[in-house]
Amino acid sequence: MIAESDKKDRTPWRKPGSAADKSKDSGLQKESVNEFPLGRRNFIWMGVSAAVIIVGFLLMLGSGSTEEFNPDIFSARRIVVGPTLAFLGFVAMGVSIIRRPGKKA
């Protein structure tokens, strides 16, 4: 049989008697800036990356070729420059999320 002490709500990633168990009644504790997963520079780079992605998609925009043939659909801006900027923006977004924030001394 399982003892009463073993029936507590334990999760596999939390050790019994850890700080999380002891501080249940004390409320939430505020994290320090060093414990944040993303720093200020990460968010700045994410914003710049999002802007590059949007510019890439805007460069791909244009009128379609519905009634008569429009050779503008094959322009270098729509086929090369726009997708390249969007792709680079997505790569930069991934790097900005993965990169660790710098440590302040």
Secondary structure per residue as TSV (DSSP state, phi and psi in degrees):
chain	resnum	aa	ss	phi	psi
A	1	M	-	360.0	155.4
A	2	I	-	-89.7	130.4
A	3	A	-	-69.0	156.8
A	4	E	G	-61.1	-34.0
A	5	S	G	-69.6	-24.4
A	6	D	G	-83.5	-9.3
A	7	K	G	-84.6	0.4
A	8	K	S	-62.4	156.6
A	9	D	-	-72.4	97.0
A	10	R	-	-115.9	138.1
A	11	T	-	-108.3	154.4
A	12	P	T	-66.2	-19.1
A	13	W	T	-96.1	0.8
A	14	R	S	-122.8	128.8
A	15	K	-	-79.5	141.4
A	16	P	T	-64.5	138.3
A	17	G	T	83.4	10.6
A	18	S	S	-77.3	176.9
A	19	A	H	-61.9	-31.1
A	20	A	H	-66.8	-37.2
A	21	D	H	-69.8	-37.6
A	22	K	H	-74.7	-27.9
A	23	S	T	-100.8	22.0
A	24	K	T	-61.4	-41.7
A	25	D	T	-87.4	-13.5
A	26	S	T	-84.5	-7.3
A	27	G	-	93.1	-173.0
A	28	L	-	-81.1	144.3
A	29	Q	-	-104.4	138.9
A	30	K	-	-77.3	134.1
A	31	E	-	-79.7	146.9
A	32	S	-	-80.1	165.4
A	33	V	G	-62.3	-31.8
A	34	N	G	-70.4	-17.8
A	35	E	G	-92.9	-5.2
A	36	F	-	-67.1	139.6
A	37	P	S	-71.6	-28.2
A	38	L	S	-125.7	140.7
A	39	G	-	-99.8	-177.2
A	40	R	H	-62.4	-42.3
A	41	R	H	-63.4	-35.7
A	42	N	H	-59.3	-44.3
A	43	F	H	-69.4	-34.7
A	44	I	H	-64.5	-46.5
A	45	W	H	-64.3	-35.0
A	46	M	H	-65.0	-39.0
A	47	G	H	-65.8	-43.0
A	48	V	H	-64.3	-41.5
A	49	S	H	-63.5	-41.2
A	50	A	H	-63.4	-38.5
A	51	A	H	-65.1	-40.3
A	52	V	H	-65.3	-39.9
A	53	I	H	-62.6	-44.3
A	54	I	H	-64.1	-42.3
A	55	V	H	-62.6	-40.4
A	56	G	H	-61.3	-42.8
A	57	F	H	-69.4	-35.9
A	58	L	H	-66.3	-34.5
A	59	L	H	-68.6	-24.7
A	60	M	H	-81.4	-13.5
A	61	L	-	-69.9	157.9
A	62	G	-	166.6	172.9
A	63	S	-	-74.2	151.6
A	64	G	-	-85.1	-178.6
A	65	S	-	-116.5	87.9
A	66	T	S	-100.9	-61.5
A	67	E	S	-85.8	-44.2
A	68	E	S	-131.8	159.8
A	69	F	-	-64.8	132.4
A	70	N	-	-119.4	108.5
A	71	P	G	-68.8	-9.3
A	72	D	G	-67.3	-18.1
A	73	I	G	-69.8	-15.0
A	74	F	G	-106.5	22.5
A	75	S	-	-72.9	155.2
A	76	A	H	-64.5	-30.5
A	77	R	I	-63.2	-41.1
A	78	R	I	-84.6	-25.9
A	79	I	I	-99.6	-32.1
A	80	V	I	-111.3	-56.4
A	81	V	I	-68.3	-49.1
A	82	G	H	-60.1	-53.9
A	83	P	H	-62.4	-34.6
A	84	T	H	-65.3	-43.7
A	85	L	H	-64.7	-42.1
A	86	A	H	-63.0	-43.5
A	87	F	H	-62.8	-45.7
A	88	L	H	-63.0	-34.7
A	89	G	H	-64.5	-41.2
A	90	F	H	-66.6	-38.8
A	91	V	H	-64.8	-44.3
A	92	A	H	-63.7	-35.4
A	93	M	H	-64.1	-42.6
A	94	G	H	-63.0	-42.7
A	95	V	H	-65.2	-39.8
A	96	S	H	-69.0	-27.1
A	97	I	H	-79.6	-40.2
A	98	I	H	-75.8	-34.2
A	99	R	S	-63.0	134.6
A	100	R	-	-75.5	143.7
A	101	P	-	-68.4	150.1
A	102	G	-	-69.3	148.3
A	103	K	-	-89.7	132.5
A	104	K	-	-88.4	132.4
A	105	A	-	-85.0	360.0
